[in-house]
Amino acid sequence: MPRESANLPEYWDGYKPHRGEGEQSAPEADVFAWTQYDGHGPGTEFLGSPRTALELGSAEGKEAVHLARTGVLVTALDFSAAQIARARHWWDGTPGLTFVHAEACDHLTRTDTTYDTVFSIWGAIWFTDPAELIPLIAKRLNPGGTLAFSQAEPIDGYDGPQPMYGNGLAGRKLPLVRWSYAPYWWTDLLKRHGFTDIDAQVLPAPDPANVGTLMVRARTPA
Ligand SMILES: C[S@@+](CC[C@H](N)C(=O)[O-])C[C@H]1O[C@@H](n2cnc3c(N)ncnc32)[C@H](O)[C@@H]1O
């Protein structure tokens, strides 16, 4: 059972729904994308050269598949049963790739496994209190390991948890909380948890008037 958290996994069961006739086909896994804009931002090189990786909030699983195809042993985790079932249906049998149905903090608390990299693309790191999640990640990274994540550019002056109703304002109450912070805040938190080589910045959108991408990368001491 997923742990108690502000967010319910069922909200995510409907993420990227099937909109056509017949069986939904697997998305292309030919690109590893960190940002919301096609062809924009870095690819797998942002992770360095890991042998093992844990993705937190993998949903469809296409970035995990892409990385596994480069020879990295990838664990792709999501707490939505529907997302994990769909990803397994599409990608089971991919060498080096394992899907795990679990809540991020639960998994990191219970597992003994350590990873060369932990990454999250608009995933669990955006939807979990970083004060709880970051120390758990730090414990499960190998020495010299890399934490990397992306999410939407924060809105100036509004750091902190940002709750909304996931089902809209006339739907069943389904809280959805994102934790959004400015780059300096991430730098400070990561430093306090022993990370080094911290690089937290907003990558501007291709059109700088549009919403950019918060990109964060940090290492554990070697
Ligand atoms: C906005 S989606 C992003 C998914 C994918 N990385 C992408 O770029 O399409 C967020 C995903 O994170 C998962 N997620 C959110 N909070 C989580 C948590 N605490 N533990 C595990 N998965 C979580 C959701 O189920 C959802 O699939």
The ligand as a Tripos MOL2 file, in Angstrom:
@<TRIPOS>MOLECULE
LIG
   27    29     1     0     0
SMALL
NO_CHARGES

@<TRIPOS>ATOM
      1 C1          3.6860   14.8390  -14.1640 C.3       1 LIG1
      2 S1          3.9130   13.0490  -14.1070 S.3       1 LIG1
      3 C2          5.5080   12.9390  -14.9210 C.3       1 LIG1
      4 C3          5.7730   11.5780  -15.4450 C.3       1 LIG1
      5 C4          6.9540   11.4030  -16.4130 C.3       1 LIG1
      6 N1          8.2140   11.5660  -15.7380 N.3       1 LIG1
      7 C5          6.8190   12.3110  -17.6040 C.2       1 LIG1
      8 O1          7.6970   13.1810  -17.7990 O.co2     1 LIG1
      9 O2          5.8560   12.1540  -18.3650 O.co2     1 LIG1
     10 C6          4.3130   12.7000  -12.4100 C.3       1 LIG1
     11 C7          4.4430   11.2210  -12.1100 C.3       1 LIG1
     12 O3          5.0110   11.0980  -10.8010 O.3       1 LIG1
     13 C8          4.3110   10.0970  -10.0850 C.3       1 LIG1
     14 N2          4.4110   10.4130   -8.6550 N.ar      1 LIG1
     15 C9          4.0230   11.5590   -8.0420 C.ar      1 LIG1
     16 N3          4.2720   11.5050   -6.7290 N.ar      1 LIG1
     17 C10         4.8530   10.2870   -6.5000 C.ar      1 LIG1
     18 C11         5.3520    9.6520   -5.3410 C.ar      1 LIG1
     19 N4          5.3130   10.2650   -4.1570 N.pl3     1 LIG1
     20 N5          5.8780    8.4060   -5.4580 N.ar      1 LIG1
     21 C12         5.9210    7.7940   -6.6780 C.ar      1 LIG1
     22 N6          5.4610    8.3440   -7.8150 N.ar      1 LIG1
     23 C13         4.9400    9.5960   -7.7280 C.ar      1 LIG1
     24 C14         2.8840   10.1520  -10.6140 C.3       1 LIG1
     25 O4          2.1720    8.9620  -10.4080 O.3       1 LIG1
     26 C15         3.1120   10.4860  -12.0920 C.3       1 LIG1
     27 O5          3.1670    9.3290  -12.8820 O.3       1 LIG1
@<TRIPOS>BOND
     1     1     2 1
     2     2     3 1
     3     2    10 1
     4     3     4 1
     5     4     5 1
     6     5     6 1
     7     5     7 1
     8     7     8 2
     9     7     9 1
    10    10    11 1
    11    11    12 1
    12    11    26 1
    13    12    13 1
    14    13    14 1
    15    13    24 1
    16    14    15 ar
    17    14    23 ar
    18    15    16 ar
    19    16    17 ar
    20    17    18 ar
    21    17    23 ar
    22    18    19 1
    23    18    20 ar
    24    20    21 ar
    25    21    22 ar
    26    22    23 ar
    27    24    25 1
    28    24    26 1
    29    26    27 1
@<TRIPOS>SUBSTRUCTURE
     1 LIG1         1 GROUP 0 **** ****
